Structures are given as structure tokens and as C-alpha cells.
Amino acid sequence: QVQLVESGGGLVQAGGSLRLSCAASGRTFSSPAMGWFRQAPGKERLFVAAISWRGGNTYYADSVKGRFTTSRDNAENTGYLQMSSLKPEDTAVYYCAAANSGSRWWLGQRGSYDYWGQGTQVTVSS
């Protein structure tokens, strides 16, 4: 099992920045990557970004490329999502997730992720 605890959400004005953190514990060595997803009210949960623990390879949804950056601290088993130039349409609950070993996690499909954080609200005001 992998446990994930998120922090860093909040309210920010359009054009501002926020950094989300996701601390992983448990059998973290069994997961090849950490993903980030978001879910707006009444909408499905969508892929935002992902990063491999080894190598730090990153992948992003087109909607956030150039504005969001994901990183990780292997020593601390913590992943980060730095969000800049935020827009009102970025408002959502953001989730981190641990990828299944052997999955094609970089494609951003929810089924490739076994464990999920509790979610943190990000609200961007116009």
C-alpha cells in the first residue's frame, strides 16, 4: 500500500501561482511514477501531469503545458506541482496518485494509478 497526503491548495487570483505537495509513504518503491489529476465540479477527473521517480521524466496535459511544472524529491518521497499563470478554468480539486508498476502511466489514464491522495481545493478568482 502507498499513502499519499497532499497540501498547498488555496485561493489565488488569476495570473498567480500555487505549489502543491504530495508526501508519499508505505511501499513507495513499488510505484514508478506520481501523477496529478484534477476534477472540477460536475466534471470527470482529468490528467494534469506525471513524473517518474527514476529519471524524472515528465508529461503534461496540453491545457497546462508551459504553466505547470511537476518535480519530485526522492529523498523525501515527495512530489510537487508548481502552478503558474493560473486561470479561473484551473479551479478544481487536485489529486496526486501513485502509478501502477507495469502500466503505461505516462498516458494519463486513471486506471494506471492505484493509490490516490485526499485531494486539495484550488480556486482561481478572476
FENFENHU-V327206 format. One record per residue. N is the residue number from 1. RES is the residue in one letter. PHI is phi in radians with two decimals (none if undefined). BURIAL is b if it has 9 or more other C-alpha atoms within 8 Angstrom, else e. D_FIRST is the distance of its C-alpha to the first C-alpha in Angstrom with 2 decimals. Layout:
n-><N:N>
res-><RES:RES>
phi-><PHI:PHI>
burial-><BURIAL:BURIAL>
d_first-><D_FIRST:D_FIRST>
//
This chain:
n-><1:2:3:4:5:6:7:8:9:10:11:12:13:14:15:16:17:18:19:20:21:22:23:24:25:26:27:28:29:30:31:32:33:34:35:36:37:38:39:40:41:42:43:44:45:46:47:48:49:50:51:52:53:54:55:56:57:58:59:60:61:62:63:64:65:66:67:68:69:70:71:72:73:74:75:76:77:78:79:80:81:82:83:84:85:86:87:88:89:90:91:92:93:94:95:96:97:98:99:100:101:102:103:104:105:106:107:108:109:110:111:112:113:114:115:116:117:118:119:120:121:122:123:124:125:126>
res-><Q:V:Q:L:V:E:S:G:G:G:L:V:Q:A:G:G:S:L:R:L:S:C:A:A:S:G:R:T:F:S:S:P:A:M:G:W:F:R:Q:A:P:G:K:E:R:L:F:V:A:A:I:S:W:R:G:G:N:T:Y:Y:A:D:S:V:K:G:R:F:T:T:S:R:D:N:A:E:N:T:G:Y:L:Q:M:S:S:L:K:P:E:D:T:A:V:Y:Y:C:A:A:A:N:S:G:S:R:W:W:L:G:Q:R:G:S:Y:D:Y:W:G:Q:G:T:Q:V:T:V:S:S>
phi-><none:-2.15:-1.87:-2.24:-2.21:-1.73:-2.73:1.89:-1.26:2.82:-1.87:-2.52:-1.40:-0.96:1.61:-1.47:-2.33:-2.55:-2.17:-1.69:-2.14:-2.45:-1.60:-1.84:-2.53:1.60:-1.45:-1.13:-1.17:-1.45:-1.89:-1.42:-2.79:-2.02:-2.00:-2.19:-2.28:-2.49:-2.40:-1.49:-0.98:1.33:-2.15:-1.36:-1.37:-2.06:-1.18:-2.02:-2.84:-2.68:-2.51:-1.41:-1.22:-1.69:1.61:1.17:-1.17:-2.08:-2.46:-2.39:-1.24:-1.00:-1.18:-2.10:-1.01:1.50:-2.03:-1.90:-2.36:-1.85:-2.56:-2.60:-2.09:-1.08:-1.10:-1.73:0.90:-2.24:-1.92:-2.32:-2.29:-1.55:-2.02:-2.22:0.85:-1.16:-2.11:-0.96:-1.26:-1.44:-1.07:-3.13:-1.53:-1.83:-2.15:-1.76:-2.63:-1.75:-1.32:-1.25:-1.20:1.51:-1.57:-1.62:-1.04:-1.21:-1.39:1.39:-1.52:-1.01:-1.14:-1.46:-2.12:-1.54:-2.12:-2.28:-1.33:-1.40:1.62:-2.42:-1.40:-2.10:-2.14:-1.98:-1.61:-1.55>
burial-><e:b:b:b:b:b:e:b:b:b:e:b:b:b:e:b:b:b:b:b:b:b:b:b:b:e:e:b:e:e:b:b:b:b:b:b:b:b:b:b:e:e:e:e:e:e:b:b:b:b:b:b:b:e:e:b:e:b:e:b:b:e:e:b:e:e:b:b:e:b:b:b:e:e:e:e:b:b:b:b:b:b:b:b:b:b:b:b:e:b:b:b:b:b:b:b:b:b:b:b:e:e:e:e:b:e:e:b:e:e:e:b:b:b:b:b:b:e:b:b:b:b:b:b:b:e>
d_first-><0.00:3.79:6.66:9.99:13.39:16.53:20.09:23.54:24.73:28.25:31.72:33.65:36.90:37.27:37.50:35.31:32.02:28.63:25.62:22.08:19.34:15.57:13.86:10.38:8.57:5.92:5.58:7.99:10.36:8.88:9.88:13.68:14.46:14.23:16.23:18.30:19.67:22.23:23.67:27.24:28.69:29.47:28.01:25.07:22.08:23.16:21.93:23.18:21.97:19.47:19.33:18.16:16.76:19.35:22.78:22.17:23.39:23.66:24.33:25.80:27.10:30.89:31.17:29.72:30.92:33.07:31.90:28.17:26.57:22.97:22.18:19.58:19.75:17.82:18.87:17.44:14.29:15.96:17.23:20.48:22.57:26.24:28.30:32.08:35.07:33.23:34.84:34.91:33.20:30.09:29.65:26.33:22.98:20.83:17.10:14.85:12.13:9.95:11.75:11.15:12.54:16.01:16.58:19.54:17.63:20.86:22.56:20.73:19.86:17.32:16.18:15.07:12.20:8.96:7.78:10.74:12.41:14.98:17.84:20.94:24.50:26.86:30.47:33.24:36.76:39.75>
//
